[in-house]
Amino acid sequence: MDNPTILSTKILPVKLRDRIVQNEIGYIEYNAIRITPVKFQMPEPADYVIFSSQNATKIVLENFHNLKQSNVLCVGNQSEKLLFKNGIKSMKTTKNVSELVDFVEKLDKSASFLHFCGNRKMPLLATKMNAWQRDFSEVVVYHTELNHKFINTTPDALLFFSPSAVESHEKMNATNNSVCFCIGPSTANAFNKQPKEIHVAEVPNAELLVAKTIHYLKTNKHA
């Protein structure tokens, strides 16, 4: 039986690529999206600062360091790690935006909130904050551009790390004959056509997602 192949819609760190290859699994990768930082002005300090993506966290930390006076909330342990490396401890870290919204709802209704995000952010947070009439503002710090690419093969497993990557990949490629592994529920819900199977990481972490994919392929006797 031929060795299985994994296609990642995001270029992975060398150690993760090596792990895949060492398990005798073929590997293909490309960036299905491009992230472009944009110029932005740092607003007045808010009681709570929200980061819903690793990209936004990285860009803000590279430009400003006056967040220590605010309560910081973030989505994903990668954002939490970036903040911690810069001397900022997250007050609350959630797996996804939906969990973050549930937490924010219980906070002081008179508090101010500032959300750093990309131009294609999920609308859930802003919709809820506006409905609750909270003091809430958003600052776009990067743009996400779709990078369509035709893949002339059908991989056994596809790795997706954002809803935008799903949208980009589906523009020129089918997913119905591949098992799709997604970084979170929002990504898993982004498909226009139902893949062969969908598996979601228990924790939004690239290393764990790769491990889950390798385990699946080997357990199901693809390798």
C-alpha positions in Angstrom: 0.0 0.0 0.0 1.3 3.5 -0.9 2.2 5.8 1.9 -0.5 8.4 2.8 0.0 12.1 2.1 -0.8 15.1 4.3 -1.4 18.5 2.7 -1.1 21.5 5.1 -2.8 24.8 4.0 -0.2 26.6 6.2 3.6 26.2 6.1 4.5 24.4 9.3 7.6 24.7 11.4 10.5 22.4 10.4 10.0 20.1 13.5 6.4 19.4 12.6 7.3 18.7 8.9 10.1 16.3 10.1 7.7 14.5 12.4 5.3 13.8 9.5 8.1 12.6 7.2 9.6 10.4 10.0 6.3 8.6 10.2 6.7 7.7 6.6 3.9 10.0 5.5 4.2 12.2 2.4 3.9 15.9 3.0 2.8 18.9 0.8 2.3 22.4 2.0 1.4 25.9 0.9 0.0 29.1 2.5 -3.7 29.3 1.5 -3.8 32.8 3.0 -1.5 35.7 3.3 -1.3 38.0 6.3 -0.4 41.6 5.7 0.0 44.0 8.7 -1.6 47.4 8.3 -0.9 50.7 9.9 -3.1 51.5 12.9 -3.3 54.0 15.7 -3.1 52.8 19.3 -6.4 53.9 20.9 -6.8 55.1 24.5 -6.3 52.4 27.1 -9.3 50.1 27.8 -10.3 48.1 30.9 -10.1 44.9 28.8 -8.0 44.2 25.7 -9.1 41.3 23.6 -6.9 39.2 21.1 -8.8 36.7 19.1 -6.0 35.6 16.8 -2.3 34.8 17.1 -1.6 37.2 14.2 -3.2 40.1 15.9 -1.3 39.4 19.1 2.0 39.2 17.4 1.5 42.4 15.4 0.4 44.5 18.4 3.2 43.2 20.6 5.7 44.2 17.8 4.5 47.7 17.8 3.3 48.5 21.3 4.1 47.4 24.8 1.8 49.4 27.0 -0.7 46.7 27.6 0.3 45.8 31.2 -2.3 48.2 32.7 -5.2 46.4 31.0 -6.8 43.1 31.7 -5.9 40.9 28.7 -8.3 38.3 27.3 -7.3 36.0 24.4 -8.3 33.1 22.3 -5.8 30.2 22.0 -2.7 29.1 23.9 -0.4 30.4 21.2 -1.6 34.0 21.8 -1.3 33.3 25.5 2.4 32.2 25.1 3.2 35.3 23.0 1.8 37.6 25.6 3.6 35.8 28.4 7.0 36.1 26.6 6.4 39.8 26.6 5.7 40.0 30.3 1.9 40.1 29.9 -0.3 37.5 31.7 -3.6 36.7 30.2 -6.5 37.1 32.6 -8.5 34.6 30.6 -7.7 32.3 27.7 -10.4 30.5 25.9 -10.5 27.8 23.1 -12.6 29.9 20.8 -14.5 33.1 20.4 -17.8 31.6 21.6 -16.3 30.7 24.9 -14.7 34.2 25.1 -18.1 35.8 24.6 -19.6 33.7 27.4 -16.9 35.0 29.7 -17.2 38.6 28.7 -20.9 38.6 29.2 -20.3 38.1 33.0 -17.9 41.1 33.3 -18.7 44.6 34.6 -21.2 46.1 32.2 -19.6 49.6 32.6 -16.1 48.4 31.6 -14.5 49.3 28.3 -13.3 46.7 25.8 -10.8 47.0 22.9 -10.5 44.2 20.3 -7.4 43.8 18.1 -8.2 41.8 15.0 -8.0 41.2 11.3 -10.3 42.4 8.6 -11.9 38.9 8.3 -12.6 38.4 12.0 -15.7 36.5 13.1 -18.6 38.9 13.7 -19.9 37.1 16.9 -18.0 39.2 19.4 -18.9 42.6 17.9 -22.5 41.5 17.4 -22.9 40.5 21.0 -21.1 43.6 22.4 -23.3 45.9 20.4 -26.4 44.0 21.5 -25.3 44.4 25.1 -24.5 48.1 24.5 -21.0 47.7 25.9 -18.2 50.3 25.5 -16.5 48.3 22.7 -14.2 49.2 19.8 -12.2 47.2 17.3 -8.9 47.9 15.7 -7.9 46.1 12.5 -4.2 45.4 12.6 -3.8 43.0 9.6 -5.6 42.0 6.4 -6.1 38.4 5.3 -5.8 37.7 1.6 -6.8 34.4 0.0 -4.0 32.7 -1.9 -5.7 30.2 -4.3 -3.6 27.3 -5.6 -4.6 24.2 -7.5 -3.2 21.0 -6.0 -2.7 18.3 -8.7 -3.2 15.4 -6.3 -5.7 14.1 -3.7 -4.1 14.0 -0.3 -5.3 11.5 2.3 -5.5 14.3 5.0 -5.9 18.1 4.8 -4.8 20.4 7.6 -6.8 23.7 8.0 -5.9 26.5 10.5 -8.6 29.1 9.8 -12.0 29.5 8.1 -10.3 31.7 5.5 -7.9 28.9 4.6 -10.9 26.6 4.0 -12.5 29.2 1.7 -9.3 29.7 -0.2 -8.5 26.0 -0.7 -12.1 25.2 -1.8 -11.9 27.8 -4.6 -9.7 25.4 -6.7 -9.7 22.1 -4.9 -12.2 19.5 -3.8 -12.2 18.1 -0.2 -14.8 15.3 -0.5 -12.2 12.6 -0.9 -9.9 13.7 1.9 -10.1 13.6 5.7 -10.0 17.2 7.0 -8.3 18.1 10.3 -9.3 21.5 11.6 -7.7 23.7 14.3 -11.1 24.6 15.8 -14.9 24.4 15.4 -15.2 27.7 13.4 -12.8 26.3 10.8 -14.7 23.0 10.7 -17.9 24.8 10.0 -16.5 26.8 7.1 -16.7 24.1 4.3 -19.1 24.7 1.5 -19.1 21.0 0.6 -19.0 18.2 3.1 -15.5 16.6 3.2 -15.0 12.8 3.5 -14.5 13.3 7.3 -13.9 16.2 9.6 -11.9 16.0 12.8 -11.3 19.0 15.2 -8.4 19.5 17.5 -9.4 19.3 21.2 -7.1 22.3 21.8 -6.3 24.9 19.1 -2.6 24.0 18.7 -0.7 23.1 15.5 1.5 20.5 17.1 -1.5 18.7 18.6 -3.4 18.8 15.3 -0.4 17.2 13.4 -0.2 14.5 16.1 -3.9 13.8 15.8 -3.5 13.5 12.0 -0.6 11.2 12.2 -2.3 9.0 14.7 -5.4 8.8 12.5 -3.5 7.8 9.4 -1.5 5.1 11.2 -4.4 3.8 13.2 -6.6 3.5 10.1 -3.8 1.5 8.4 -3.0 4.1 5.8 0.6 3.9 6.6 
